[in-house]
Amino acid sequence: MIDVMDWDECKKKFIREVEVDKERIMAIMDKASKRLKRAQETEVDKDNISFVVEDYYEVIKEILIAYLLRNGLRSKNHQCLFSYFYKKNPNYEKEIHLILQMSFFRNRLNYYGEDIPLEFYQKNKEEFERIIESLKNLIGKD
């Protein structure tokens, strides 16, 4: 079992219903695309790898924000973004596990100044890209 925040707790504490705002969703997706382009075009080395992985994480997070908005929801908690995605898409267990790993590394970077291992990026870069494409496809569905 993966350690995703309980959806019922999310609904009680961190989720609220909102009106679907297609312009806002498009704006978020545009920013995510620009951030993704930056991550893809950065020549990765040991000095910048943490920031590249952080960019990939932020792209995934932004797309998940748009995904919730598309479904009339807003979250005050990143973990609830993951919980909602997993609740609606239980067949993405492997992907959610990787997203949670990215979240862990990103938090260690931001709060403790710890670098993200280059090996993590090298092992998972293609999977980051695949997750992003899958999420974009979910946003595109009506």
Contacts in CASP RR format, 6 or more apart in sequence:
PFRMAT RR
TARGET T0000
AUTHOR 0000-0000-0000
METHOD contacts of the structure
MODEL  1
MIDVMDWDECKKKFIREVEVDKERIMAIMDKASKRLKRAQETEVDKDNIS
FVVEDYYEVIKEILIAYLLRNGLRSKNHQCLFSYFYKKNPNYEKEIHLIL
QMSFFRNRLNYYGEDIPLEFYQKNKEEFERIIESLKNLIGKD
2 86 0 8 1.000
2 93 0 8 1.000
2 96 0 8 1.000
2 97 0 8 1.000
2 100 0 8 1.000
3 100 0 8 1.000
4 79 0 8 1.000
4 82 0 8 1.000
4 83 0 8 1.000
4 86 0 8 1.000
4 96 0 8 1.000
4 100 0 8 1.000
5 77 0 8 1.000
5 79 0 8 1.000
5 80 0 8 1.000
5 82 0 8 1.000
5 83 0 8 1.000
6 83 0 8 1.000
7 80 0 8 1.000
7 83 0 8 1.000
7 84 0 8 1.000
7 87 0 8 1.000
10 75 0 8 1.000
10 77 0 8 1.000
10 79 0 8 1.000
10 80 0 8 1.000
10 83 0 8 1.000
10 84 0 8 1.000
13 76 0 8 1.000
13 77 0 8 1.000
14 75 0 8 1.000
14 76 0 8 1.000
14 77 0 8 1.000
14 80 0 8 1.000
15 68 0 8 1.000
15 73 0 8 1.000
15 74 0 8 1.000
15 75 0 8 1.000
15 76 0 8 1.000
15 80 0 8 1.000
15 84 0 8 1.000
16 73 0 8 1.000
16 74 0 8 1.000
16 76 0 8 1.000
17 72 0 8 1.000
17 73 0 8 1.000
17 74 0 8 1.000
18 69 0 8 1.000
18 72 0 8 1.000
18 73 0 8 1.000
18 74 0 8 1.000
19 72 0 8 1.000
20 69 0 8 1.000
20 70 0 8 1.000
20 71 0 8 1.000
20 72 0 8 1.000
21 69 0 8 1.000
24 69 0 8 1.000
25 66 0 8 1.000
25 69 0 8 1.000
25 70 0 8 1.000
25 139 0 8 1.000
28 62 0 8 1.000
28 63 0 8 1.000
28 65 0 8 1.000
28 66 0 8 1.000
28 69 0 8 1.000
29 62 0 8 1.000
29 63 0 8 1.000
29 66 0 8 1.000
29 136 0 8 1.000
29 139 0 8 1.000
31 62 0 8 1.000
32 58 0 8 1.000
32 59 0 8 1.000
32 62 0 8 1.000
32 63 0 8 1.000
32 66 0 8 1.000
35 55 0 8 1.000
35 58 0 8 1.000
35 59 0 8 1.000
35 62 0 8 1.000
36 55 0 8 1.000
36 56 0 8 1.000
36 59 0 8 1.000
36 132 0 8 1.000
38 55 0 8 1.000
39 52 0 8 1.000
39 55 0 8 1.000
39 56 0 8 1.000
39 59 0 8 1.000
42 48 0 8 1.000
42 51 0 8 1.000
42 52 0 8 1.000
42 55 0 8 1.000
44 52 0 8 1.000
44 118 0 8 1.000
44 121 0 8 1.000
46 115 0 8 1.000
46 118 0 8 1.000
49 115 0 8 1.000
49 116 0 8 1.000
49 117 0 8 1.000
49 118 0 8 1.000
49 121 0 8 1.000
50 105 0 8 1.000
50 109 0 8 1.000
50 115 0 8 1.000
50 116 0 8 1.000
52 121 0 8 1.000
53 102 0 8 1.000
53 105 0 8 1.000
53 106 0 8 1.000
53 116 0 8 1.000
53 120 0 8 1.000
53 121 0 8 1.000
53 128 0 8 1.000
54 106 0 8 1.000
54 109 0 8 1.000
54 110 0 8 1.000
54 116 0 8 1.000
56 102 0 8 1.000
56 125 0 8 1.000
56 128 0 8 1.000
56 132 0 8 1.000
57 99 0 8 1.000
57 102 0 8 1.000
57 103 0 8 1.000
57 105 0 8 1.000
57 106 0 8 1.000
59 132 0 8 1.000
60 99 0 8 1.000
60 102 0 8 1.000
60 128 0 8 1.000
60 131 0 8 1.000
60 132 0 8 1.000
60 135 0 8 1.000
61 78 0 8 1.000
61 81 0 8 1.000
63 132 0 8 1.000
63 135 0 8 1.000
63 136 0 8 1.000
63 139 0 8 1.000
64 81 0 8 1.000
64 82 0 8 1.000
64 84 0 8 1.000
64 85 0 8 1.000
64 135 0 8 1.000
65 75 0 8 1.000
65 81 0 8 1.000
66 139 0 8 1.000
67 81 0 8 1.000
67 84 0 8 1.000
67 85 0 8 1.000
67 135 0 8 1.000
67 138 0 8 1.000
67 139 0 8 1.000
68 74 0 8 1.000
68 75 0 8 1.000
68 81 0 8 1.000
68 84 0 8 1.000
70 139 0 8 1.000
71 84 0 8 1.000
71 88 0 8 1.000
73 84 0 8 1.000
75 81 0 8 1.000
75 84 0 8 1.000
78 103 0 8 1.000
79 103 0 8 1.000
82 96 0 8 1.000
82 99 0 8 1.000
82 100 0 8 1.000
82 103 0 8 1.000
85 92 0 8 1.000
85 96 0 8 1.000
85 135 0 8 1.000
86 92 0 8 1.000
86 93 0 8 1.000
86 96 0 8 1.000
89 138 0 8 1.000
92 134 0 8 1.000
95 127 0 8 1.000
95 131 0 8 1.000
95 134 0 8 1.000
98 124 0 8 1.000
98 127 0 8 1.000
98 128 0 8 1.000
98 131 0 8 1.000
99 131 0 8 1.000
101 120 0 8 1.000
102 128 0 8 1.000
105 114 0 8 1.000
105 116 0 8 1.000
105 117 0 8 1.000
105 120 0 8 1.000
106 116 0 8 1.000
108 114 0 8 1.000
108 116 0 8 1.000
109 115 0 8 1.000
109 116 0 8 1.000
END
